[in-house]
């Protein structure tokens, strides 16, 4: 047989680009509804933040430009026109609230659909006794949602900080701005990852969906609550004060104390042509964020290590070959 004939009959090996293995694709397909739900949450949060950065702050900006802080305070008392008493000031904190709820939701997902449901149904035993090692199965179960949680939460945190830096002068002073300023940061991402690890650990230890959901949800909620005011290293158990620079600008460019005018006549009397106001960066922000992030990441690492140790106790043992 000639060489060309041999080349024609020999099947060619198709080269493919490297990609996720079958276990990763299986995890993605099995939990695609949860992935879409998470993607929707991230998209809605980013969309709201972009809207607040742009047209959503229009009325509050006009009110501030006219009367300074008094104008922003008055704008916070009037609905945007949607009939639900939604203002720029109230909507600004919604993504932070959603992030806290999302951390609990991630923990519940990990405790229930991701791990405990497969343990209860027994489907994981079939995978373990065939071609998937238990450790590799758990690694894929952790890696896929951890990547999604990290990317999504990081995008929200970065955009939130940008919007905060540019629009915090429109917020009414009080606990709200202080809570937001000290809450949004790398610890927000670590908190969500801790919820994931805690949910997985609870599912492997309890091996029942409902008890695992209860332990994971309550544990993640308490961790988020302690972040606010009660970490042991915070001493006073309160968030520090957030300094604010607030001034009125005269026609000569001089900055004076904001007289709190509510009418144009008052502005003319004080020769005021503009206002400036913004929250100053706090020296306590990064020490608190780094400390909280370190504690949460350490707890996450301990939970993951404990999960693999628990898995070793329950994985099926291979039967020794008879002599």
C-alpha angles and dihedrals in degrees: 000000000000123000094248090055091051091050090050094051096043111092114236120234111237115224116219132188116255114262145155115315124244094268092057092048090048091053091048093049095043093052100031092123091058090045091053091047090052091047089051092050092051092046093049092047093049091045092052092048092050090048091050089049090053131021095355091070095046098102094043091049092050091049091049093047089053103044107003119224091350088059093049090048091051092048089054089061096056127075119240088237100267096109098241099090091253115164134172089254094053096041092050092073097046097089089053091052090047091050090055091048090046091057089056091044091053089051092050091048092051093047095046123024096017101052119351096052091057091046092051095046093047095229091123091060090061091052092047094051093050123043108321118086112220093237091052091047091054093044091056091045089055101038099053098053092035090059092048093046093048095048096043097045092044091054091051093048094049093048091044091056091049092051090045093052092051102037108027091104089071095060125100112247118251140077093326100070092039093051092048096045093054097037105051112078143076090319088065089062093043090051092057092048090050089054090053094050093045091051092051092048093048091051094050094046099043098030090200124101103223098045090045091051091051095048095043095046096047093043094051092045091052091049090054091047092051089052090064102058116333113065105134094237093057092081102196091045089227135100113255120252115271113228117226130197111212123170142152119229121222128210089264092056094252118141117228136172112286105257092202097241120185098182137052090240090060091050091051091049091056093039091237119167102166149356139232127196135157140148112255121231110265119228087218095061102083097038089053094043094047092046092049092045092050093049093048094046090049090051089047092052091048091050092050092047090048090049092056091046091051090047091057090058094054103037116111117262119230115242113245115241113255117247 
